[in-house]
Amino acid sequence: MSTFFDYVDSNKDRFKDELFELLKIPSISADSKYKKDVKEAATFLENQLKSIGMDEVKLCETDGNPVIFGKHLKAGADKPTVLIYGHYDVQPPDPLDLWETAPFEPTERDGKVYARGASDDKGQAYIHVKAIETWLKSGQDVPVNIKIILEGEEEVGSPNLVPFLKEYKDELACDMVLVSDTAMFAKDTPSITYGLRGLAYMELEVFGPNRDLHSGVYGGAVQNPLNALCEMVAKMKDENSVIQIPGFYDDAIDLTEEEREAGRKLPFNEKEWLGAIGVDEGFGEKGYSTLERKASRPTLDMNGMWGGYQGEGAKTVLPAKAGAKISMRLVPNQDPHKIAKLFTEYCESIKPAGVTIKVTDHHGGDAAMTPLDFYGLKAAAQAYNDVYGKEPLFAREGGSIPIVADFERVLGVNTILMGFGLNSDAIHSPNEHFHLKDFYRGIKTSVRFLEVLSDYKP
């Protein structure tokens, strides 16, 4: 591999400059005013894939943002076909005043690049673009068949990707999907994520009087929607953080004793992990460790709450309405549509008198698990070992990538989650960053994975 690794080393500066150009584009999918910027990021990646010499590259329009599709199939039918997935859209950068440098002016310091999208997911997705280039520009063809899709709506739930998968199902046929949108377990500790939680994301609105009322004239005589909302939320979990929605746990697959024992062997320092976020003590479902709660158990959390006066000073108002956004992380075998229905029914059952409610199911996704004996995981483990010099850890992750379950359902294949970021990269937060060392090591690992995989058989 020395020729390929030499190519990466000799092109580090160019690779970094190109990544910075991509990071400068504010491709925020949640805000329609950035529609042109999202398209610009798509075009940038389309041109990159064309310039490195892939067989075919096209920008596919959808009802939302475009999907970039490319393929290079010269390895032959007897070699595996890998579908690489990534996303080029990013989260909004708010609150802007907490950024040390502007979110779309990528800045290098302490060996890291600081910018929105640096780790999630532009930096990690771009790793594989440069890995393909390394093969194609080093005088040898890729030893496996490559397909790649890069989408622009992951941060808003990928509403148009499943229709895209179904429409192009035959063209996307593959033996496995490769995704780099997760984190390593710790710094310099290569990790493969073999399980992800699912998601059901809900909004609960509570309505009372036809206008805001004076709390002195009407308080105590009519229901306060904000009080009613708080009462409802308080009934969703008990004192042991067990979710009280009837039927919520019925289909959930719990951790096996073997999984719990494997988790106890992971190098997880709870005190350091809590200290990094400024928290003194862990919290959650009774009977489970912090590591188990954050990666392998269902959750219900408030993500936002509003109602009434929130300006400076005092205003004695009884609000006409109140609302909350609530996310539920799900484990294997929990159906997000069923959970959304159970949540809605429970809200109706605990609704206080004097108010009406509206429950909105915003989006969701299934949990996903890849068998540990899958040959693609074995190839990924060897590639990590060859580049990082140590065996990778296998762990479940608490986050959700709904498209992983969609790949299994629509294309019938497993997904390999090769993360190169860290949980400390501040994704979705101010000062998001990505270690450039892992950007370069990631390229080499991807290059090596494609070579190793060519010798593995299912």
C-alpha positions, 0 to 999 in steps of 0.5 A: 500500500506504500504507493497509495499512502504516498499519494495521500501524503503528497496530496495532503495540502490539496485534499485539505484545501478542497475540504475547506472549499466544501466547508465554506458552502452553507448547505443548510437543508432546514432553511429554505433560504439556503436552497442555492447553497445546498445546490452549490455543495451538490455541484461541487461534489458532482464535479469532484467525482467527475474529475477523479475519473469515475465511470459515471457521475450524475446529479439526480434531482428529487422533490427536495435537494439533489442526490449525487450518484456515481459508479465505477464497476471495472473490478468485475462481477466476481468482486464485491460491490460497495455502495458508499453513502454520505450527506453534504447538508449541515445543521444550522449553526445557531447560536452564532455568538458561541462560535469562536470563528465563523461557522462557514469560514473553516479555520485550522487550529490545534490540528483540527478544522473548525466549521459547521459540517467538518465532522458531520458529515462533509469531512467524513464523506469526503474521505471516501471521495479522496480514497477513490481518487487515490486508487484511480490516480495511482495507476491501478483500478479500484479492486472492488466495484464502487457506487456512491450516493451523496444526499442533501437532506439527511439533517431533515430526515432524508424525506426524498432518499427512500423514494430515490432508493426505490426508483433506482433500486436496480442501479444501486444493487450492491453487496454492502453499504459503507457509511462514515457518519459516526464516531470513534469510541475515543481518540486514536481508538478505531471503532466500528459501530454495529448498532444504531438506535431508531427515532420517533420525533414528535411535537405536542401542542396544547390549546386553551383560551382563544387569546392570551389572558390576564393571569390575575383576572382569569388565573385559577378559573380556566386551564392554563395550557402551559401548566397542562403541558407540564402536567402531561410531560411529567406523566411520561416517565416515572421516578426511575426514568421508565417511560409510561406509554402503554406498550412502549417496551413491548417489542423492544429487544433488550441487551443480552448478558453477552452484550452487557459483558462486552460493554463493560470491557469497553474503555469508557471512563464515565467520570471523564465523559460526564466532565467533558459536558460539565455534568457531575452525575449520570441520570437515566433508566434504573438498572442500566449503566450510563453506557447502556443508557446512552447507546442501547436503551429506548429514551424519551426526551424534551428537545424544546418547550415554549408558551407564554411570555419569555421577554425581559421583565414580567408580564402577567399572562396566561398563554393561549397555547403551549408546545413541546418537541419530544424525541424518542430513541428506539432500539431494534424491533421498535417500529417508529410508526407504532411508537408515534401512534402509542405516543399520540394515544397516550397524550390523548389519554392524559390530556387535562380538562379545559384544553385541546391538543395536536400531536404531529409526527415529524419524522422517524427511523428504525434502529439498525444492527449489522451481524458481527460475523459479516465479512464486510465488518471483518475487512473494515476491522483489518483496514483499521488495524493496518492503518491505526496499528490496533484492533478496532472496538465494536460498539453500539451508538445512541444516535440515529441514521434512519437511512441505514435501516432503509438500506436494509429494507429497500436494498436488502444489504448490511451497512458498515459504519466506519466512523473517523470523528469523535463524540467530542467534535461538537457536531450540531453545536457551536465550534464543530471540528474534525481532527485533520489527522483522522481525515488523512488516516480515514482516507488511508483506511478507506483505501485499504478497506477497498483492497482488503475487501477484494479478497474477502468472500461472503 
